[in-house]
Amino acid sequence: MTTASAAISTIPVSMSSREIAELTGKRHSDVMRDIRSMLEQVGEGERKFASTYNDAQGKLRECYNLPKDLTITLVAGYRSDLRLKIVRRWMELEATPAFKAPTNMREALMLALDQQEEIERQKALIDAAAPKVAALDRICTADGSYGLTEAAKILQVKPKALIAFMATSQWIYRRNNAKNWLAYQAKIDAGYLWHKIATYTDPNGEEKTRDTVKVLPKGLTKLAEIVPGAKVTMDLTQMEARPFVKKPEAVS
């Protein structure tokens, strides 16, 4: 076995989110949502498992490729019959040789060509992602916080879309049909959000306080990774930072 073929044979087997969706009969978008939630809970970064594919219209779409342990973790909460399908499929994957060594010069040349095409494809993906990665790095080092509308502008999505995503993904909520959004404590603890307490005078002349959800730089970075259609291209080093002195006490 050549060095190249030996390296290929050690590539770990994985299962794509598309195949998980097909086996379980779930929508791919729902499986993607479940994967994001699981990765956050187990403390794994999404980029490590992120991949892409071309749909029926030739458009580039996102997906995930998971190893066996995370696949089993993902479907642990699914119905027993669905878990069984996943387990049986993994048995098939593990029983199938990951690589077949070339037996002649033609097969060896085809293998070398496939490897070169894959290298070029991966390089193209890295080059395409470079601007976004650089922007995310700038967010992480930026100082200040941003309102929901301003965060949407930075992420280049509509404010209503961002707020709807955050509300359905347990980032923010409203208490007793109140007008103002509040941050879930878990997102405050994670350093994604905080509350700015503002004082104002109502029409009756009474002084009152109001909580306003603010998105921290770390939260912007996370949202840029998980919000559908989010893009980060603007140079945050040119933005005026709005530093805050002290975060308010946690809102229960």
N, C-alpha and C positions, 0 to 999 in steps of 0.2 A: 504493500500500500504506500502511495506517495505521501509526501508531507501535506500537500493540499487536500488530498482525499481524507487523510487522517484528521485534519482540522475540521472538515465538514462533518465527519461522523460523530464529532463530539458536540455538535450544535444541539442544545436542549430542545426537546419536543415541547410544543406549545399548542394551545387551542384558542382560536380567534373568537372574539365576541360575536361575530357573524354566525359561526358554527354553533355557538352556545344558543343563540337566538333560534336558529333553525331546529336544533334538537329539542328545545323546550317549548317551541311554539310561541315564544314571546317576541314582541317587537324589538328590533335591534336598538332603537333609541332607549327602550326601557332597560335592556341589558346593559347598555353603556352607562345609564344612570346608576344602576345597581353596582357596577364595577367601580365607578367614581366614589360612591359612598363607602364601599368596602375598603378601597385603597386608603381612603382618609382615616377610616377607623383603625386599620392595622398599621398605619404610619408609613405606607409605601408611596413613593412619588409616582405620579401618573406618566411622566415622560418615559420612564423606564420600560413601560409596556405599551406605549402609544405606537400606532402604525397607521397606514392608509391603504385604501383600495379604490379602484375605479368602478363606479356603479354602472347600471345598464346604459345610462346616457353618456358614459365616459367622464363623468365628473368625479373629482377626487374627494373621497369621504374619509372620515376618521373611524378608526376601530382600535381594539386592544387585542394583544396576544398575551395570554396568561399561561404561566407554568401550572403544573398539576396541583400543587398545594393551594394556590390562590383560586384555581377553578373550583376545587372541591369546597373551599371556604365560601366562595360566591354562592354556590347552589345549595349550601347547607340549609338555607331557609326555604328552599323550593319543595314542592310536593315530592313524595317518595318515588313516584314513577318517573318524574323528570330527573331526579338525582341518579336513578338507575341508568337512564339513557346516557348521561354524562360519564358515569363510571365505566360502562361498557365501551363507550367510544374511546376512553383513555386506554383501556386494555388493548383495543385495536391499534392505537397509535404506538404504544410501547412494544407491541408484538411486531410491528413493521420496521424493517431495517431503515435507519435514518439515511444511509448512503450505500450506493452500489458502486463498487470500484470499476473503472473502465477496463474493458478487456481487450481493446485494440486502440490504434492510434486515432481513428476517427472519433471514438467515444471520448478519448482524452482531450482532443481538440475542442469538441463540443462542450465538455465540462469547463475547460479554460475560458471559452467564450461566455458561457453562462455566468461564471464567476466574475468576469470583467464587467458584464452588463449589470450585475447586482451591485458591484462596487460603485459604478457610475450612478446607479439609481440612488443608492444611499448618500453619495456625495451631493447629488442634486437636492435631496430632501434636507440635508444639513445646511446647504447654501441658502435654500429657500427659508429655512427657519431662523437663520442667523440674525436678521434684523429684529425679529420678535424677541429672541433670546436676549439680545443686547438691550432692548427696551425694558424687558422684565428685570434685568439686572439693575437698570437705572431706577426702576420703581422701588426695588428692595433697599436702595441706598438713599432714596428721597426722604425728606423730612416733611411733616405736615399730615393733614387728613383732608378728605374730600366728601362733599355731600353726594347723595345718590345721583342727582342729575349731572353733577360734574364728573363723577366716576363713569357714568354712561358715556359722556363725551370723550373721556380719555380712552375708553374701551371701544369707541366707535360703534355703539349699539344704541337703539332707542331707549330713552329712560323708562318707558312703560315696560319694555321687554326685559330690561335689567331688573327692575323692581319685581316683575312677575316671577322671574327666575329665582331671585333671592327669597321671595315669599314662599315659593313652592319647594325650595331646597333647604328650608329651615335655617336661613340666615337672618331674616327679619319677620316680624309679626305685628299685628295690632291687637291691643287689649280692649275688650268690650266695645268694639266698633269705634274706637277712638280714631282721630284723623292722623295722628303721628305714628310713625313706624318705630318699633323697638327692636333691639338686636337680641338674638338668642344668646344666652350666657356662654354656651360652648364656643360661639364665634368670638365673643369678647375674650374668653380665656385663651383662645388660639392666637390672639393678636391680630385678628382680621378686622374687627369693628370696635367702636366705642361710642359713648353717648356724650354729646356736648349739651350741657345744661345752660339754656339761655333764659334771661329775664325779660319780660315784656309787660306792658300795661294794657289791660283789656278795655273795651268801650266804657265800662263803668268806673274806670279810673283805678281799678285794683291791680296791684302788682302780682304777677304770677310767673311761674317757671315752666319751661317746656323742654322736653328731651328731644334731641335731634340726632338721628343715626349718622355717624361719620365712618367712612371707609379708610382704614389705615393702609399704608404702602404694602404691607404684607397681604392684606385682603385684596388689594388691586391685582397683585401678582397671581393670587389664587384664582380670582374671578377671570382673569385673562386666559387662564388655562382651561376653565370648565364652562364658561358661558358660550353658548352657540353663536358663532359669527363674530366673536370678540377679536379685535385687532389692536395691537399696540405698536404704533409707528412713530408717534410724536416724541420729540426729545424732551424728556422730563427734566433734564438738567437746566432747561431754559424756563421752566415754570417757577413761579414765585411760591416758595414754600410757606405754609402757614403753621408754624410750630405751636404746639399746645404745651401748657405748663404741667397740668396734672389731669389724669383721667379721673372721671367721677367714679363714685362707688358703684358696684355692680347693681343692676336692676333685676330684682327677683321676679 
